[in-house]
Amino acid sequence: MKIIALYNIKGGVGKTVTSVNLAYLASRERARTLLCDLDPQGSASFYLRIKASKKYNSKEFLRIKTGIDKYIRGTDFDYLDLLPSDISYRNLDIKLNDLKNPKKHLKKILKPLASTYKYIFLDCPSNLTLLSENVFCAADKILVPFIPTTLSEMTYKKMLKFFKNNNFDRSKLSPFFSMVEMRKKLHRFTIESMVEKDERFLQHLIPYASDVEKMGIYRKPLLCYSLTSEASLSYIALWHELKIILYGNRKSIPSKVKDIFGEVKLKERHSQISKNNIKEDHARQVQTKKILQKSKSTPITKPDQVHSIEKTGKQLLRIDKMIVSDIDYTLVGVNSSLKEFISIVKNMPKKIGFVVATGRSVSSTHDLLNRMNVPLPKAIISSAGSEIYYNYDGEQIYSMGWDAHISYLWNRNSIVNLLSGLKFLQLQENEAQRIFKISYYTSDSPEKTKMINRILIENNIKANIIFSHGLYLDILPFRASKGKAILYLANEWNIPYDNILVAGESGIDREILNGKLLGVVVANHSLELENLKGKKKVYFSSHEYAGGLIDGIKHYNFLDN
C-alpha cells in the first residue's frame, strides 16, 4: 500500500482537484484506491457526490479499535472508494492532542487498510497543525502543488524549514507546479528560479484551465468529461511520473521519462518552457501531437539489432510448452504471489519456456523484470505485439522475421494524418510510439472506435485497433497483436497450441484468449473481458495478479502433463 498526500500550507493551489484526478487514474488501472477527504470543507466529497453518514464524525475517525471501514463509501467509479469529510474535522487537532503518541495516530488508523487498498490518497487541509504532522509521518510521498508566485515560494520555504526543524523526512516532498499561466512573466521567472534551487520538483506541471474549474459543475474527475484536454493529459503524465518515483529510483526519471527537449536537465527544460507559449511547450505530453504532425516524415527509432537467430532458434526448438503472461496487473501486483511464480519459473522443466507479452516497450519490460528479480523470458513480445525479441545470453535480439511479416501494407504516416482531425484522440508521449504502433489517449466509447475503423476502411487501410483500460487506444498493422505474435512463435518453433498457456487481464489481451490456447484470466481483470466467461479454454481465476496465473497453471495441470 502506498499513501500519497496532497498538501500545502497555502490554500487554493489545486490540492483537491489533483487528489481526485490522480486517485481516479489509479482506479482506472484496476488498483483498489481510497481517497480520504481530510479537509472539513469537504470539496473532494462534493466532487465525488458522497456525503458522510450522520453517525460519522472526527471522534469516529480517530477510533483505532473499531476502524473506519464501515464509513468508507464506494463512488460511481469502479475500484475508487472515498472516506468522506465531516465538518467536525475542524476539531481534529484538539482531539489528537489528547492522545498518546499523537503524531503517528493517522498511520495507525490507515495501517489496517493495507490488505484492501493499493493506493490511499489524502486530500489535506491548508494549515500547519498536528494533523499535518500526522500526514507527514503516515505518507510515503507528499505532493505539494505549487503556484509559481512569490507568496507560494515563501510558504514552501517555511514548509522546508518546518520539516528540518522537526526532523521530518524531506525526501518525501515532491513539489510540482500547478495552475500555471506561462503568459505571466512572474510564473515563468518563478519556475526558472525554483527549479534551479530545488531538484525535488517534478517534471510535469499542470496548466491553469477552465476545464478544471468545471469539476464543480460536473461533479466528477476532469478525465471523465474532458479526457484529451491539456490539463487531463498533464494529470496523466504526472501520475506516470509519480508511479516511477514510488516504485523506482528518483534519479532514474530523466532516462525513463524522456524529456521532450532531448537529454536536457530538468532546470534547462523548465527554462526552455518559460520562453514559449504554454499551449506548445508547457509539458512533453502536450508536445507529442505537435511534434509528430510537424515531423511526419521522421521515422521513430527502429531496433538496429539485425542478428541471426540461429542460436536462439535452437534453444526454442528444445521447448515443448510455453507459459505466456502479461506483466502489469497480471504478473506484477502482489509480491508474495510474484515470488512464488519466480520460484516456479526457476524450477520448472527446461522443456517449458517462459515468455512475456506486454504493451510495454522492450526496454521498459527489461528494466521492470530486472527490478522485480524475474528471470528473463525466452522471448519478449513487446509494444502490444508489434515487436518480438529473443533472449540470447541476456541480450534482447530483435526478430526481423516478425518485422517483415507485419510490415505488409503498413503506412504509419497515412494513419496519423487521417486521424489527426479527431478531437477525441490525443497522441501519447513519444516513448509510447513505435514504428508498428500508434498510441492514443481516448475516452471509453465503442462509437468512437467504430468511427476510427470506418475512416481507415474508407481509405483502404487495414489495421488492428486495440482499446484497453478504458483510456488507451493502439493501432497496429493488421497482422500484428499479442495473440498473433504468440501464434507466430508457436508456428515458427513447432509448439502445439494446446501446449501454450496464456494469461492476461485487459482488453489488449482479448486476442490471446481466443480459445485456441489455454487461457487464464486473473481475478483483477477489466470489465472488457467479462463477456469471455464460459468460452472454451478460458479459465477465470478467483486469485489476483500472479496468484491467478499460478492458479491457472494448477487448473490445467500444466507443469505435470
N, C-alpha and C positions, 0 to 999 in steps of 0.2 A: 504494500500500500504506500502511495506517495501523497503527502499532504502539501498542497500548494496554496499559499496565502496571497491575496491581493491586498496590499497595504500601502498607505502613505499617510503621513501626518496631515497633509493638506487635502482638503476635500475638493470635489468637482474635477477630478483628474482622469476619470474613466475606470475606476476600480470595479464597479458593479457590472458595467457592460462587458468588460474584459472577462470577469469571472464567469458570467453567464455564457458567453460565446466560447470560451475555452472549455468549460465543462460540457457544453453541447458537442463540441468537436470530439472530446474524449469519448462521449457516449456513442457517437456515430461510428466509432471503431469497435463497438460492442464491448467496451470496457465498463463494468459497473462503476458508476460515478455518483458521488454525493456532493451537492453544493450546500454548504452551511451558511445561511444568511445571519451573520453576527451583528449586523447593523440594526439598531432599534427603528430606523426609518423604514426598513423592510423593502427596499427597492428591488432586490433580486426576487423576493417572494412575489412582488407585484408583477414583474416581468413574466414570471412563470405561472401566474394565476393561482397561487397557493396561499391559503390562509391557515394560520396555526390553530390547533384545537383550542377550545375555550379553557381546557384544563391545563394547557401548556403555558409555562412562564419561566422566568430565569431560575427560579428555585428548582423546577423540574429538570432544567438543563444541567444543573450542577450536581444532580444526584448520580453518583457513580454506580451504586448498587442496583438501582432499577434500570439504568441505562436510558438512552434517548431513542432507541429503536422504534418504540411504539408511536413516537411523534414525527418520525420521518414519513414524508408523503411522496408518492410517485407523481411524476409530471406527465405532460402529454407526450413525452418523448421516451422511447424505449431506452433502458439502461441508465436513465438520468433521474435521480431522486433529489429531493430538497428537504432540508431541515429548516422550516420557515422561521422568520424572525418574530419577536414579540416586543411590544413597547416596554415591557418590564426589563428588557436588556439594558436599559439606561442605568439600572442599579447593579449590574453585574460586578463592577469593581468593588462596591461596598461589600457584597456577599463573598467575593473571592478573598477579600482581605481578612475575613473571619475564619478562613480555612487553614489547615496545616499545609505547609509547602505550596502556597497559593500560585506560584509562578508555573508549576507543572500540572495544574489541575486539568487544563484543557487536553493535554496529552493523554492523561488517564481516561478522560471521557471518550476520546476518539479511538483509543487502543483496541477495544473490543470489536470495532468495525473492520479490522484488518482482514478478516476472513470473508467479508461481504463485498468490500469495495476495493477497486484497483486505484482509484483516484478520489481524493477529497479536496475540494476547493473551499477556501474560507474567504468570504466577502467581508472585509473588516471595516469597522467604523473609523472615521478620520480623527484620531486623537492619539495621545501617548499616555497610556494608562496601564493598570495591572492586567487588564485583558490583553492589551498589546503585548506585554511581556510573556503572557501565556502563548500567544501566537508565535512569538519569536522562538520559544522553546519547542513548540509542537511541530512547526512547519519544516519540511525538507527543503523547500525553496520559497523565498519571499519575493514575489514580483512587485516592483514598485513603478506604477505608471507615473510618468514624469512629463508634465507640460513644459516645453523649453522656454521658461521665463525666469527672470531674476528671483522672484519670490519662491518659485519651485526649487531653484538651486539652493536658496538659503535654507529651506526646510529640509532638503536632502542632506545638507551638511550637518544640520542638527541631529538628524537620524543617525548618521555615521558616528558622530561624537557620542551619542547615547549608547550605541552598540559597543563602542570601545570602552567607555567608562564603566559599563555594567557587564563586561565580559561576554556579550552575546556574539555568536559566530557570524562575522560579516561576510563570510563566503556564501552564506545562504542568500544574500541580497542579489537580485538581478533586476536592475532598473531598466526601463525601456521608455522611449519617447512616445507620448500619447497626444491625441488631438493636435497634431502638427499642421501648421499652415506655412508652407515654405515661401509664400509671397511676403511673409513678415520677416523683416530683417533681424528682429530680435530672436525669433525662432532659429533662424539659420546660424546666427552668431553663437547662441547658447549651445546648440548641438555640437558645433565645432569645438567650442571651449570645453564642454563637459566630457566628450569622448576622448579628448586629448588628455584629460586629467584622470579619468576612471575607466579602466578596461572591463569593468563589470557590465557595462551597457550592452544589451542585446543588439543583434544586427538588424532586427526588423522593428520598424516603427509603425504606429497607427495614425493615419491621417485624420484630420477633422472632416467629418462628413455628416450631412443632414440625414442620410440613411440611418446612421447610428441613433440619432435623436428619435427616429420614428419607432424605435423599440417600445417606447411608452404608449404608442398608438396601437401597434400590432400585438404587443404583449407576448412576444416570442423572440428567440435569438435572431440576430441580424441575418444569419445564413439561411434562415427559413424563408425569408421574403426578398432577399437581395444577394443571392449567392455569388454572383460574378462581379459585384461592385468592388472598388479598390479597397474599401475598408474590410470587406469579407475576406478577400484574398490576403490582406495583411494579417488578419487573425489566423488564417490557415497557416501562413508562413511562420508566425510567432509560435503557434502550437507545435509545429515540427521542430523548430529550434529548441523549444523548451524540452521536448522529449529527448533530444540529443544531450542536453545538459543533465537531465535527470538520470539517464541510463548510460551516458558515455563520459568522455573526458572533455571538460570545457575548452581545453586548449586545442582539441581536435576539430572544433567547429569550422574554422576557416577552410579546412580541406574537405569537410563533409557537406557543409552548406556553402557551396561555391559562390563567391561574390559575383554579382552581375558585371562588375567592372574589371574582373580578372583577379589575378593574385595580388590584391590590394589589402593593406592593413585596415582594420575597422575604422580607425580615425581618418584614414585617407578616403575611405568610402563615404563617410558622412560629410567630409569636406567637399567631395565631388557632388554629393546630393544637394548641398546648400547652394551650388552655383546654377542649378537648373530648376525648371518648373516641377512641382511635386507630382503632377499627373504623369510626367515622363520619367522621373528619376528618384522618387522617394524610397523605393524598395525594389529588390530584384524581382519579386513576383509580379509587380506591375509592369516591369520592363519586358517580360518574356514575350508577350504577343507582339509588342513593337519591334523587338529585335528580330524575331522570326519573320515578320512581314517585311522588314527592311532588307533582310538577308536571305530571301527565299532561295537564292541560288547557292547559298553556302551550305555544304553538307555538314551534318552532325558527325562528330568524330567516329570513325568506324574502327572496330578492333583490327589491329595490324598484325595479329599473330597468325601467320599463314604457315602452319606446321603440318607435317604428315601425321596422321593419327593412327598410323600402323601399330605403334606400340600400345596406345590406349585401346585400340580395337581388339588387340589380343587379350587384354585383361577383361574387356566387356564380353568377349566371346566365351569366357570361362564362367560367366554369370548365367544362372538358370532362372533367377527370380529377382524382382525389384520391389523395393518399398519407396514410393514417391510421395513426398509431403510438401505442402506449402510451408512457409516459415511463420509469418506474422499471424497470430491468433490461432494457428494450428499447432506448430511445433513450439513456439515461444509464448509464454504466458504464465505458467506455473512452474517454478524452479524445481520442485520436488519431482514432478512428472517428467520434466525435461531431463533431469539427471538419470531417472530410470530408463528413459528411452536411449540416452547416450550409452548406458551400460549394455542395453540390448544390441545396439549397433556394433559396439566393440567386441561382443562375444558371439554374434550370430555367424552361421557358416559362411565361408568365403564365396559360396555359390549364390549368396543373396547379396545384391548390391543396393546401396542407399543412394537415392537421387533426390535432389531438391527442385521443385518447380515453383517459381515465385514471380511476383510482379516487380520485385526489386531489381536494380541493376546488378551485374556480376560483382562489381567492387563492393557495393553495399552488402551484398549477400556474404561475400568472403569475409568482410570485416565483422559482421554480426556473428557468423558461425565461429570465428576465432574467439571473439569476446565471450561467447557463451560456452566455449570449450566443446563444441560439437565437431565430431570427426568430419573432415572434408569429404563430401559425397563423391561418388564415381563420376557423376555429371551434374551440372547445374543448368537447368532450364530457367533463364532469367528474362526480365523485362516482359512479363506476361506471355512468354512463349515465343518471343521474336528473336531470341538468341539461345544457342546451346554451347556450353563449354565442357570439355572433358578434363578431368583431373589426371595429370600425369606428374608424379613426384611433387605434388604441391603446386604445380603450375597449371593455370587455367588456360586450356588451349581451345581457341575459337573454332567452331565447326563451319568450315567453308562449304561443306556439303549441304547443311541446313540453310546457309546463306543463299546458295544458288537455287535451292528448291523454292524458297518463299519469295524470292525477288521477282518471280514471274508476274508481269502485269502490275507491278507496284510503282506508283508515281506519288511520292510523298508531297511534293510541292503543289501538285494539282489539287490534292485533297485539302491542304491547308488554305489554299486560295478559295476554293469553293465554299468552305465553311467559315471563312473569316467574317462574313457579314451577320452571322447568327449571334445575337446579343446574349443568349443563354449559355454560350460556350466561352470559356476562358482558358487559353493555353496554360498548362502547368509550367513550372520552372524549367530552365534549360536542362538541368541534370536529369529530369524525368523523360526528356525527349531522346529517342534513338532513331537510327536510320529506318528501322522497320516498325516503329511505334510512335504514334502521335497521341499525346496525352492531354486531356482537358479536365477542368472542373466544370460541373454542371449540376442541375437540380434533378431530383428524383421524379422523372416524368416519362412514361412509356411513349406518349405522343411525340415528345421531342426526339426520342431515339428513332422513332418511325420516320420523322421528318428528315433526319440526317441520312437514314438509309435510303429514303426516296430520292434525295438530292444526288446521292452517289450513283444510284441505279440510273437515274435520268441522264447522267453524264457518262454512262457506260464504264463506271468504276466499280470493280469488285473488291470488297474489303470486309474484314471481320470486325464488328463493333461489339465491344465488351463494356458493360456497365457494372460497377461494383461499389459496395459500401454506401450506396445512396448519394455518392458525391463525385466519383471518378469515372471518366469515360476514356477508354483507349481504342484507337483504330489501328488495326494491324493488316498486313497482307491477308488475302482470303485463305491462303494456305497455312497461315500461322496462328497458333494458340497454344496454350499449355497442353491441352488434350492431344492436339495433332503432333506436337513435339514429342510427347510420350510415345505415341504410336510410331513415330519416325524412328525413335530409338529401339522400340520393340522389333520393328521390321528390319532395321539395319543390323541388329545384333542377334536376331533369331530367338527372341524371348517370347514365349506364348502369352497371349493376353490374359489367360487365367492365372498366370504366374506373376501378375503385376498388381500390387495393392497401392491404391492412391487415396490420399486424404486431403480434405480442404474444408473451407468454411464460408466462402463468399461467392458472389456471382461470377467472379473471374474463374472459379473452379467448376462451374457447371459442366463444361465440356469434358473434364476429366472424369466426371461422374456420369458417364454415358451408357452404363450397362454392359460395356464390353470388358471393362476391367473390374477388379474387386474394389468397390468404393467405400470410403469411410467418411461420414460427416460428423465432425465434433460437436459437442453439445452447445458450444457458444457460437453456432453458425448464424449467419444473417438470414433475414426473412426471405431473401431471394432464392434460397434452396428448399424452402418448406414444401413446395409442390413436387419435390423428388421423393417424398415419403411414399413407401410402397413400391417404388420402382425396383426392378430386378437388379441384384448385385449392388445395391446402395444401402449400407448399414448406418443407421443413425445411432451414434453412441450417446449414452447418458453421462459421459465424462467430458470435461472441457480440455481444450488445448492438447498437449502431448499425451495426457491421460486418455483422451478419446482415441488417439492413434494407437496407443498400446492396447486399448480395449478392442479396437478393430482387428489388430494383429491376432489377438486371442480368439475373437469371434470366428475368423476364417481359419484358425489353426495354422497360420501362415508359416511359422518357423519350423513346424514339425512335418507338414505334408511333403 
